[in-house]
Structures are given as C-alpha cells and as structure tokens.
Amino acid sequence: TESSGVFTFPSTGIYLVIFDLNSNGGNSTAQYQFAKIQATTDNSSYSSVAISGHAIDTLNFAASCSARAIVDVTNTSNVKVQFQVQSQSGSSNTIVTGSSSQQRTGVTFIRLGDT
C-alpha cells in the first residue's frame, strides 16, 4: 500500500524493488537525474539503498535509468520504502514522463522468498 509517498509491504519476505525513471529534457542545457530508492527499518529514518542516474543533453532529449534494491522485510510495520527523483542541471525544463497505457516511470515490487 502507499500513503503520502511511503510504500508498505503486504507481507514479510525478501523483495526486489525496481524504480524505473524516464525523463525528457526538451531543448535545455546538459542535466542529470537520479532515481533513488530509500528504505527505513524503523519507520522513521530513511537512507538511500539504491541510486541510478542518467544524463540528458541537447542532442539526447530523453533518457531512462533503473535503480534496483533487495529489501529484507522482517517487519511490515517498520520496513518501508519511498522513492525520490533528484535533478542537477542549469535548467529547470526536465520532465519526468509517464503514461496511462505503459510504464515509463514507475515501481515494480517482486517478492523473491521468505526472510
């Protein structure tokens, strides 16, 4: 489930969490974006457990990347994840792209087995 950007797992177990980020930079100057998976084990303090990035320049107007993490969910009340997009650029034109018919930017959770 999701609440205020925080995802709670349905059951304990080992999960593969994949965060796909797709962006479009338009006609802007070189810029960089990072997809971050952040996790907590105490339902309070989050830290990055996976980071992936891509560069968009004036010749390459679209880019994508995937951050992946293995998360050991020993307690569904305390172990949670959230996702962050961080941009670094000389321009504010970067657009995170999405679609109602295909996954462009999104998250996949796969339960691999018991903890």
C-alpha positions, 0 to 999 in steps of 0.5 A: 500500500502507499500513503503520502509517498511511503510504500508498505509491504503486504507481507514479510519476505525478501523483495526486489524493488525496481524504480524505473525513471524516464525523463525528457529534457526538451531543448535545455542545457546538459542535466542529470537525474537520479532515481533513488530508492530509500528504505527505513527499518524503523519507520522513521529514518530513511537512507538511500539503498539504491541510486541510478542516474542518467544524463540528458543533453541537447542532442539526447532529449530523453533518457531512462535509468533503473535503480534496483534494491533487495529489501529484507522485510522482517517487519511490515510495520517498520520496513518501508520504502519511498522513492525520490527523483533528484535533478542537477542541471542549469535548467529547470525544463526536465520532465519526468514522463509517464503514461496511462497505457505503459510504464515509463516511470514507475515501481515494480515490487517482486517478492523473491522468498521468505526472510 
